[in-house]
Amino acid sequence: MEANSLKFSVLILALIFSRSSFSAIRKPVDELARYRVEVMEMGARLSTLEKEIGSKNNLYLSSLQQIKQFENDIKMYRDELTKKQKEVHESQIENKNILQSYLLESENETTEPWQRKVHFELLKQAQIKLVRKETELTGLQTKVNEFDQKLTSLRLNEEELAQVIKELESRKKTAMEKYLSKVESKRKIESKVQNQKIQNRLAVVKKELSDAPIRLQKPDRFFAKPVDDFLSLTSSPKGVTFKYNAVQPVKAVGSGKVVFAGDLASYGQVVLIDHGNDLRTVLLGKMNIKVKKSDTVRDGEILAYTLNDSKEAQNLYFEVRKKNSAQNTILWLDQRGVSKI
């Protein structure tokens, strides 16, 4: 019994890997590979743009900080310059007054020589003081001019950086829109490839089942339908296909032992149950399987849940096999159930 199950599975796998199945999906698979490469490249470009924008933003913030510091320094030097200008003006007035006093005393014949000498010394000291303050004033003016030029340069750099960041953000927005569009296209191609694989594996397994010998004999028993809610039922010389569009449980049509449950080489979900007396049932379709090999199941127990990831109706294939030969399954279904179809 186990050998027959293995033989059935190996035969399905061999057919799944046939050249016709590969050819049917090669074109969309190649297209998907191209989209994946493009998405990766666009993602890398976006990452580079993000880093560049981050770097420019750091420079911009540093520039703003420098501008603020220079504005504070310029204010300090301007205040000092104003103070120094006032001192120079006061020194000039003081120097002028001393000079006038010295000239008046020089013209006065009653003035003693020592008095003239004292006024001359005062005039000399006032002149030295004035020159020193004028020199300091000139130095402050030069420094303020230098800071003004540096501040102007920093502000120009700030404007240029702001413009660069604006352009980078615009490029990033355009790149992001293209990236999201490409990701959506990749998702659609992936869905297309997946659906094509499902259709191929359904076709391949159905072909294998249709090529197996049919034994026209009276049913040994009757089975219930594996699903309750379906749109239509189509009978072939072997199996029965239920068309559905709702997620629902797939039930065991009789008690037995699970001999296979899973995805055959990623080409389809299959549940194979041995009911004893060389009698087996096969379920094939898009399912979320809830049982595993060697599980014992009861009549009506849930084996899986149907899947429907599109708006189109899906198919669940059901077949009865005896001694590994396909039977005319419609004859094996509960006559009361069949009469309602």
VEXPALO-38487 format. One line per 3 residues: number of its first residue (from 1); for each residue x, y, z of C-alpha. Coordinates in Angstrom, 1 decimal, padded with zeros to 4 digits. Example, Ala and Ser with C-alpha at 12.3 -4.5 7.8 and 13.67 -1.06 7.14 Angstrom:
BEGIN
1) 012.3/-004.5/007.8  013.7/-001.1/007.1
//
This chain:
BEGIN
1) 000.0/000.0/000.0  002.8/002.5/000.9  004.7/001.4/-002.2
4) 001.7/002.3/-004.4  001.5/005.7/-002.7  005.2/006.4/-003.4
7) 004.8/005.3/-007.0  001.9/007.6/-007.4  003.8/010.6/-005.9
10) 006.9/009.9/-008.0  004.9/009.8/-011.2  003.3/013.1/-010.4
13) 006.7/014.6/-009.6  008.1/013.4/-012.9  005.2/014.9/-014.9
16) 005.5/018.2/-012.9  009.1/018.6/-014.1  008.2/018.1/-017.7
19) 009.4/020.5/-020.4  005.9/021.7/-021.2  005.3/023.0/-017.7
22) 008.7/024.8/-017.6  008.1/026.4/-021.0  004.7/027.7/-019.9
25) 006.1/029.8/-017.1  009.6/030.6/-018.3  008.7/033.9/-019.9
28) 007.0/035.4/-016.8  009.7/034.0/-014.6  012.4/035.7/-016.7
31) 010.4/038.9/-016.6  010.1/038.5/-012.8  013.8/038.1/-012.5
34) 014.4/041.3/-014.5  011.9/043.2/-012.3  013.6/041.9/-009.1
37) 017.0/043.1/-010.4  015.6/046.5/-011.3  013.9/046.8/-007.9
40) 017.2/046.0/-006.1  019.1/048.5/-008.3  016.4/051.2/-007.6
43) 016.5/050.4/-003.9  020.3/050.9/-003.9  019.9/054.2/-005.7
46) 017.3/055.4/-003.2  019.6/054.3/-000.3  022.5/056.3/-001.9
49) 020.2/059.4/-002.3  019.1/059.0/001.4  022.8/059.0/002.5
52) 023.6/062.0/000.3  020.6/063.9/001.6  021.6/063.1/005.2
55) 025.2/064.2/004.5  024.0/067.5/002.9  021.6/068.1/005.8
58) 024.4/067.7/008.3  026.5/070.2/006.4  023.5/072.5/006.2
61) 022.9/072.3/010.0  026.7/072.9/010.6  026.5/075.9/008.3
64) 023.5/077.3/010.2  025.5/076.8/013.4  028.5/078.6/012.0
67) 026.3/081.5/010.8  024.8/081.9/014.2  028.2/081.9/015.8
70) 029.5/084.5/013.4  026.5/086.7/013.9  027.1/086.6/017.6
73) 030.8/087.4/017.1  030.1/090.2/014.7  027.6/091.7/017.1
76) 030.2/091.6/019.9  032.8/093.2/017.6  030.4/095.8/016.4
79) 029.5/096.7/020.0  033.3/096.9/020.7  033.7/099.0/017.5
82) 031.0/101.5/018.6  032.7/101.7/022.0  036.1/102.3/020.5
85) 034.7/104.9/018.0  033.3/106.8/021.0  036.7/106.6/022.8
88) 038.5/107.8/019.7  036.1/110.7/019.4  036.6/111.6/023.1
91) 040.4/111.3/022.7  040.2/113.6/019.7  038.3/116.2/021.6
94) 040.7/115.9/024.6  043.7/116.2/022.2  042.2/119.3/020.6
97) 041.6/120.9/024.0  045.1/120.2/025.2  046.5/121.5/021.9
100) 044.5/124.7/022.3  045.7/125.2/025.9  049.3/124.6/024.8
103) 049.0/127.2/022.0  047.4/129.7/024.3  050.1/129.3/027.0
106) 052.8/129.4/024.3  051.6/132.8/023.2  051.3/134.1/026.8
109) 054.5/135.8/027.8  053.8/135.3/031.5  053.7/131.5/031.2
112) 056.6/129.8/032.9  058.8/127.4/030.8  058.0/124.6/033.1
115) 054.3/125.2/032.5  054.8/125.0/028.7  056.8/121.8/029.2
118) 054.0/120.2/031.3  051.4/121.1/028.6  053.7/119.9/025.9
121) 054.1/116.6/027.7  050.3/116.3/028.2  049.8/117.1/024.5
124) 052.4/114.4/023.6  050.7/111.7/025.9  047.2/112.7/024.4
127) 048.6/112.2/020.9  050.0/108.8/021.7  046.7/107.8/023.3
130) 044.8/109.0/020.3  047.1/107.1/017.9  046.7/103.9/019.9
133) 042.9/104.1/020.0  042.8/104.9/016.3  045.0/101.9/015.6
136) 042.7/099.7/017.8  039.7/101.2/015.9  041.2/100.4/012.5
139) 041.9/096.8/013.7  038.3/096.3/014.9  037.0/097.7/011.6
142) 039.2/095.3/009.7  038.0/092.4/011.8  034.4/093.4/011.4
145) 034.8/093.6/007.6  036.5/090.1/007.6  033.6/088.7/009.6
148) 031.1/090.3/007.3  032.8/088.8/004.3  032.9/085.4/006.0
151) 029.3/085.6/007.0  028.3/086.5/003.4  030.2/083.5/002.2
154) 028.5/081.2/004.8  025.1/082.5/003.8  025.8/081.8/000.1
157) 026.9/078.3/001.1  023.8/077.9/003.1  021.6/078.9/000.1
160) 023.5/076.6/-002.2  023.2/073.7/000.3  019.5/074.4/000.6
163) 019.1/074.3/-003.2  021.1/071.1/-003.4  019.0/069.5/-000.7
166) 015.8/070.7/-002.5  017.0/069.1/-005.8  018.0/065.9/-004.0
169) 014.6/065.7/-002.3  012.9/066.1/-005.7  015.1/063.4/-007.2
172) 014.3/061.2/-004.2  010.6/061.8/-004.6  010.8/060.9/-008.3
175) 012.9/057.8/-007.6  010.6/056.7/-004.8  007.6/056.9/-007.2
178) 009.4/054.9/-009.8  010.5/052.4/-007.1  007.0/051.9/-005.7
181) 005.6/051.5/-009.3  008.3/048.9/-010.1  007.6/047.1/-006.8
184) 003.9/047.0/-007.7  004.7/045.6/-011.1  007.0/043.0/-009.6
187) 004.2/042.0/-007.2  001.8/041.6/-010.1  004.3/039.5/-012.1
190) 005.0/037.3/-009.0  001.2/036.8/-008.7  001.1/035.9/-012.4
193) 003.9/033.5/-012.0  002.4/031.9/-009.0  -001.0/031.5/-010.6
196) 000.7/030.1/-013.7  002.5/027.5/-011.6  -000.7/026.5/-009.9
199) -002.5/026.2/-013.2  000.4/024.1/-014.6  000.6/021.8/-011.7
202) -003.2/021.3/-011.7  -003.1/020.5/-015.5  -000.1/018.1/-015.1
205) -001.6/016.2/-012.2  -005.0/016.0/-013.9  -003.3/014.7/-017.0
208) -001.5/012.0/-015.0  -004.8/011.0/-013.5  -006.6/011.1/-016.8
211) -003.9/008.9/-018.4  -004.3/006.2/-015.6  -006.4/003.1/-016.5
214) -010.1/003.3/-015.5  -011.9/000.4/-014.0  -015.5/000.5/-014.7
217) -017.0/-001.4/-011.9  -019.8/-001.1/-009.4  -018.9/001.2/-006.5
220) -018.1/-000.7/-003.3  -019.5/002.2/-001.3  -020.6/005.8/-001.5
223) -018.7/009.0/-000.4  -020.0/012.4/000.6  -018.7/015.5/-001.2
226) -015.5/016.9/000.2  -016.9/020.5/000.1  -020.4/021.8/000.8
229) -020.4/025.2/-000.8  -019.6/025.2/-004.5  -020.7/026.9/-007.7
232) -020.7/023.9/-010.0  -019.6/020.3/-010.3  -018.0/018.9/-013.4
235) -017.6/015.1/-013.9  -014.9/013.5/-016.2  -014.5/009.8/-016.9
238) -012.4/009.7/-013.7  -012.6/012.6/-011.3  -015.0/015.3/-010.2
241) -014.1/019.0/-010.2  -015.8/021.4/-007.8  -015.7/025.1/-008.7
244) -015.9/027.4/-005.7  -015.2/031.1/-004.8  -015.4/031.0/-001.0
247) -012.9/029.9/001.6  -014.3/026.8/003.2  -013.3/023.5/004.9
250) -012.3/020.5/002.8  -013.6/017.3/004.6  -012.6/013.7/004.6
253) -015.1/011.7/002.6  -014.6/008.7/004.8  -012.4/007.4/007.6
256) -008.9/006.4/006.8  -005.2/007.2/007.0  -003.3/010.0/005.4
259) -000.6/008.6/003.1  000.4/011.9/001.6  -000.3/015.6/002.5
262) 001.6/018.5/001.1  003.0/020.5/-001.8  004.5/018.2/-004.4
265) 007.8/020.0/-005.3  006.0/023.3/-004.9  003.7/022.5/-007.8
268) 000.4/021.7/-005.9  -001.3/020.8/-002.7  -002.4/017.1/-002.6
271) -004.1/015.0/000.1  -004.1/011.3/-000.4  -006.1/009.1/002.0
274) -006.2/005.3/002.2  -009.6/004.0/003.3  -008.6/000.4/003.4
277) -009.4/-002.5/000.9  -007.1/-000.9/-001.7  -009.5/002.1/-001.8
280) -008.1/005.7/-001.8  -009.3/009.2/-002.4  -007.3/012.1/-003.9
283) -007.9/015.8/-003.3  -006.0/018.3/-005.4  -006.2/022.1/-005.4
286) -005.2/025.3/-003.7  -005.5/024.4/000.0  -004.2/025.2/003.4
289) -003.6/021.6/004.6  -004.2/020.8/008.2  -003.3/017.1/008.4
292) 000.0/015.3/007.9  001.2/011.9/006.7  000.2/009.0/008.9
295) -002.7/010.9/010.6  -005.8/008.9/011.1  -008.9/010.8/010.1
298) -012.6/010.3/010.6  -015.4/010.7/008.1  -016.2/014.4/007.8
301) -013.0/015.6/009.6  -011.5/018.8/008.3  -008.4/018.0/006.1
304) -007.7/021.5/004.8  -009.2/024.9/003.9  -009.7/026.1/000.4
307) -007.7/029.2/-000.7  -008.8/031.9/-003.1  -006.4/034.8/-003.5
310) -008.2/036.2/-006.6  -011.7/037.2/-007.7  -011.9/034.3/-010.1
313) -013.5/030.9/-009.1  -011.1/028.1/-008.2  -011.1/024.4/-008.7
316) -010.9/021.5/-006.3  -010.3/018.1/-007.9  -011.6/014.9/-006.3
319) -010.9/011.3/-007.4  -011.5/007.8/-006.2  -008.9/005.2/-006.9
322) -009.0/001.5/-006.3  -005.8/-000.6/-006.5  -004.2/002.6/-007.8
325) -006.6/002.7/-010.8  -008.9/005.7/-011.3  -012.6/005.1/-010.9
328) -015.5/006.8/-012.4  -015.7/009.0/-009.3  -019.2/010.5/-009.9
331) -020.6/007.0/-009.4  -019.0/006.8/-006.0  -020.6/010.0/-004.6
334) -023.5/009.8/-002.3  -026.5/009.3/-004.6  -028.6/011.6/-002.5
337) -025.9/014.3/-002.9  -025.6/013.7/-006.6  -029.3/013.9/-007.2
340) -029.2/017.4/-005.8  -026.7/018.6/-008.4
//
